[in-house]
Amino acid sequence: MTVTTATVEAIIRDEIQCAQDDRPTPKAGWEPQVDSLVMVSIALRVEEEFGVKLPESVMPPGGFDDESLCVSVFAQHVIKLLGVPQKQPEGEKVS
């Protein structure tokens, strides 16, 4: 399997959805979109899927208020740990 940012993000989004579907009661409006239980679930899935160990710093206390931010933060850490080369934005020179 070729690992891309899109692949990592899809797995993270899938785990968020699975974890939220398993929740016995709906979340209150004041709770973060991605709470600590969901973050742990994401970390375990990512570590199992890709064989990496995420640092605790990936998971901020209280969770993420925005699902997209959560996906981005986790994906960036996974991609960095795997050493997947990032595409340079067009027009940007590589030094």
N, C-alpha and C positions, 0 to 999 in steps of 0.2 A: 504494500500500500504506500502510495506517495503521500507524504504529509505536506499539506498546504495550510495556509492560514484559514482558508474556507473550510477545510476538513475539520480542523481544530474547533473553529467557531460553531460548526454544525453539531459536533459532539457535545459541546458545552450547552448550546441551546436545547438540545434533546434532553440532557440531564436536568436542566432547569425545569422543563416541562414535565418530565417524569416525577421529579421531586414535588412539584406543586400539585400534580394530579394525585399523589399519594397522601397529601395533607388531609386529615380527617375533617377539619372545619375550615371554612373560608377565613382568609386573613382580614384583619381590621384595616381600615383605610390609613391608619397612622403607621402601620408596620412597613418596613422596607420591602421592595419588590423581591429582593433576593436576601433572605435572612441567613443567620449563621448555620442553621441546619442544612439549608440548600447549598451554601458554600462548601461545607464539609463533603456533601454528596458529590458536588462537582469535582472537588480536589481528589477524592477517592477514585472517581471514574477516570479522570484524566491521568492520574498516576498509574492506574491499571492499564488503560488503553495504550499509553505512550512510554511507560517504563521510566518516568521521571519523578523526582521528588520536589514538590512545590514548597517554597518557604512559607512560613506562617504570615509573612508580611503581605502576601497576596490577598489575604482575607481581612479586611478592615473591621474593627469592632463595630457591631451594629448592622453590618451588611451593606448592601448597595441599594440606593433608592431608585436606580435606573438599571434595568436588565442589560441594555446595550453596553453600558459602562462596565458592568461585571464581565460580560463576554469579552470585551476588548482587553481588560486587564488580565484575565486568566489566559486568553489566547496569546498575548504578548509574552507572558512568562513562559508558556509552553514552547512557543516558537524559539525563544532565546535559548532555553535549556536544550532543545533538540538541535540547535545550530542550523536551522533552516534559513537559507539566504533570503533576504527581503528584496523585493523589487524596488529599484530606485524610481522615484517619481519622474515622469517625463520632463526633460529639460534640465534636470539636475546632473551635474558632472560628478563622477566618482574620482576622488583624489587618490 
